[in-house]
Amino acid sequence: MLKPTIALVAATLAAATSSFSFANDSSAELATGGLIFIRNENVEMRSEDLTISAKEISVRYRFFNKSDKDVTVLVAFPMPEIKVEGPDDNFSLPTEDPVNLLAFTTVVNGRPAPTKVEQRVHAAGLDRTQLLRDLGIPLAPHLQATNEALDKLPRAKWDDLLHVGLADVEQYDVGKGMEDHLVPRWELQTTFYWEQTFRAKAETVVEHRYKPSVGASVQTALGSPTAVQEDWYDDYREKYCLDKEFYTAVERARREARSQYGAPYSEERIEYILKTGANWSGPIKEFRLVIDKGDVSSLVSFCGDGIKKISPTQFEMKKTDFTPDSDLSVLILKRLRK
């Protein structure tokens, strides 16, 4: 009975995955989040301590089983759904690992959790995982090794993959002139999972960490004299809660650099799914968020209230009896070096 549940969890989180087309100097971020626990009324979250930076996301949960009996529930961590829809797609993944895409690790009460992993491939809404396995094709559609394996397939197999929407044909040059190549067009869902027992009348500490998918642009267009006229400008302002202080710092940097275009910063963008934390017995009793901008010369903006600076690069937000009702978007501007 685990597989249908895992597929549902993966599909729910994948729906929040960013999917945009960017220029060659940019990469798109993919939304990630925390662990998903099948709801149980006897298990409450006493605290969640979340730290987000461009290098790592780490979360520490403290749970308490308030019943007189042990409770065992399914725990899952869905990776973002991966799908290459065209030659211009350029999304950000921090590793080349075909399975553990985000270098995910987790421990329970200080010991590694006994995680398993499920990977499923879909095209046109149908599961085609076994077909690719039978052909010896890697399941990760974004890796060069997958393209190379597709190229080695006999031509007689091409139509089989084209017919079910698993692949497309593109022309490009790999040193022999323009040639036809089979390229992947399927969706990959990857979910790590395990069954966790919460002891009766006891606290359980679950910690996990991974490398985020960080969207990037070589230079920001913020600060450009024409930025306010662009379609994306209002979206940025609302999504990252850009305020007057932030705009002033960006404009000051642009003037000092004597730039006619954007300010002298590159962009890093992180999407974190907070709403999956709203499936407990009651709200999160103590929630703490720390955003680390990484460098003292960087600028950072995200939505929240009661935010305070706790170090030269870190900003903290605390909540009590917290029920997340929205997700989190973080924008980091890194100063360009001369």
N, C-alpha and C positions, 0 to 999 in steps of 0.2 A: 504493500500500500504506500510505500515511500515515494515511488517515482511520480505518480500523479501530483502529489503534494509539492514535490520539488519543482516540477514543471510549472505549476501554478505560481509558486513563489518567484521563479526566474522570470516568468512572463510579466508579473506585476512590476518588478523592478526594471525590467528591460523597457517597459513603456515610458520610463522617464529618461531614457538615454538620449543625449543630445544627438541630433542628426542634421548637420549643416554642410554646405559646400564652402570651402575657403580657398583663398589664393595660395600660391605655392609657398609664400613666406609665412603661412599660418597653419596651425593644426587645431582641430576641434577637440574640446574636452568631452569625456563621457561621464555621465552621472554615476556616482557610486554612493554607498551608504554603509550602514552598520549591519549587525546580525539581525536575522528575522527569526523570531521564536513563535511557534504555534501557540496561540493564546491559551492560558490556563489561569483560572480565577484565583488559584491558591498561590501563585508566584507573583510577587510584587518587585518592582525595581526600586531599590533604595537609593541608588545613585548611578549617574552616568557621567563620566569624565572624558570629554572628547577634545582632542588636539589635532588641528589641521594645519599643515604647511605644504609647500610645493614638493617637499621631499618625502613626507610620510604623513599618513593618517593613523592615529592610535586611539583606541577606545577602551576604557575600563568600566565594566558594569559590576555593581553589587546587587545581588538578588537575595530575596528571603522567601523561603517556603513557609507560609504561615499555618499550614495544615499539619495534622498529626501523622501523615503518611508521606513517604517519598513520592515525588512526582517526576515522571520522565516525559520529556517533550522533544520534538524535532527542532533542531537548530540549523539554519541555512545561511550561507553567504553567497548571494548571486553576484557573479561578475557582470559587468555591463555587456549587453548584447553586441556582438560584432557582426557587421554587415558592410561589405564593400559594394556600393551601388554603381560606381563609375570610376573612370581613370583619374578623376580630379579629387576623389575622396582622400582626405588626409587627416585622420584622427590620431589622437595621442594615446599610446600605450607604453608603460615604463619598462617592460621586459620583452624578450624574444621567446619566452617560455610558451609553448603551444597550449599548455593546460593552466598553469598558475600565472595568469596574465598580469596580476598585480603584486606578485610576491607575497601572497597572503599567509599569515601565520596566526595561530590562536593558542592560548593556554587557559586552563581551568584550574583554579586554586594552585597556580604555579607550575602545573604540569601540562605538556602538550596535549591538546584535544585529539581524539582518535578520528580525524576527519576522513571522509570519503569524497569522491568527486564524480559528478555526472556531467557529460557533455552531450548535447543534442544538436543536430543540424536540421534546419527546416528550409524548405523552398516552396513557395506558393501555399504555405500553410500546412504542408505535409512533412512528416518526419522522414528524412532521407539519410539518417546517420549510418545505417548498416550498408547502404549502397556505397558510400564513400569508403567505409572500412574495407569492404570486399575488394575495392579497386586499389587499396593501399594509398589513398589520398589523405594527407593530414587534414584535420578538421578545422584548423585555424585559417580562415580565409585571407588574413592580412599578411601572412608570412611569405617570404620569398620561396621557402622550401615547398610551399603548397603550389605556387605557380610552376615551379620546376617539375613537380610530380605530375601536374596536369599536362605539361608539355610532353612528358614521356609516354602518355597514354596513346595507344594505337588510334588512328583516325576513326576506326570503326566504332570506338567507344564515345567519340565526341557527340554524336547525335543523341545518344542516350542521356547525357547530362544536359544538353541543350533543350531537349524535349521536356524535361521536368523542371526546368528553370534553375538548375544548379550552377550553370555556367553561361558564359557569353564568349564571343570571339572578338578579339581586338587585334589590330595591326600595330606592331612596334618593332624597333630594331634592337637586337641584342648582339650586334657585331656581324651579322650576315645579310644586312639589308632588311627592308620591310618584309615581315612575315606575319602570318596568322598565328595567334596564340590563344589557347583556351584559358579563360580567367574566371575565378570563383565569383558567384553571385548569391551564395547562400547565407543564412543567418546562423550564427553559433551562439548557443546558450551554455554557459558553464556555471555550475553551482557546487560549492563545497558544502558538506552537511555532516551532521552526526546526531546521535540521540544523547541528550544530556539529562542526567538524574539530579534533581534538587532534593537534598536530604531534608527530612521532616524537621521543622522548627530550627533550621540552620541557614546560614548565609553561604552563598556560592559566589565566587569572584571569577568573572570571565573577562579576559583581555584579548584583544586582537589588534593587529597592525598590518598595514599594506602601503604600497606606493600608489599615489593617486594618478588618475589620468588628468594631465595638466594641459589645457589648451594654451596655445602660445601664438603671439604675433611679434615679428621682429621689431616693429615700432608701433606704438599706439597712435591712433588718430585723434585721441582726446587732446584738447588744447588747440587743434587746428582752427583757424578763423572760420572755416566753413562747416565745422563739425555739427553745430546746432541745426544745420539744414539737412543733415543726413538722416535716412530712415532709422538707422540703428541707435541714434543718439538718445532718444527718449527711452528705448528699451534698456540701454545701459544705465541710465539715470534711475530708473525704477528697480531694475534687477539688483543693482549693487548699492542702492541708496546713496548715490553720490551727493555730497553736500557742498556748501559754499567753501568750507575750509579745504576740501579736497580739490575743488576746481581752482582755488587760489594758488595752491601749491603747484598744480600742473601748469597753470598759466605763467607763474613766476619762473619755473624751470624753462619753459619755452622761450620766454623773453631773454633770459640769461644766455641761452644757447643760440640766440638770434636765428631761430628756426622759423621758416615761413610755413611749415606744415605742422605735424604733431609735436608734442613735447618729447624730450630726449629720454624716453622710457620704452622698454619692451613690455609686453603684457604676459601675465600668467593668470589663467582662469580655472577655478575649481568648482565643481558642482557636487554638493553633498545632499543625499536624501535623508532628511530628518524625520519625515512622517512615518517611516516604518517603526519608529520608537513608540508609537501611540497604540500598541496592542498589549498593554499590560493590565494587571488587576489594579486599576486606579492609575493616577498620573505618576511620572517620575518624581520621586520625593525630593531629590537634590540633583540638579543638572548644572554642569560646568562646561563651558566652551572656551577654548583658547585658540586664537588664530595667531600664527607666527608668520610674519612677512619675510623673514629670512635674513634681511640686511637692513641696517639702520638707514641707509639712503633710499630704501624702497618706500612706496606708498601703498596703502591697503584700504579697501572699502568693502563693507558687507552690511547687511541689514540686521538690526538688533537694537535693544535698548539697555540702558544701564551698563554700557561698555566702559571699561576702564583699562588704562595702560598699566601693565604690570612689569614690563622690562623694556629695554630699548627696541625690541622687535615683536613683543607679544602683547595681545589684547585679550581681555577676559570678559565673559558674560556669565552670570550666575542666575539660576531660576529655582524656585521651590514649587513643588506640586505642578510640574510642567507637563503639558500635553502638546507635543509639536503639531502644528496645523499648517505648516508650510516648510519648504525646503530651503537650503542655504546656498547662496552663490557668493563666491569670494573673488575679488579682482585685486591682483598685486601688480603694481607698476615697478619694474626694476630699472634703475638708472643705467643708461647706456654709457659705456666707458669710451673715452676718446682714444 
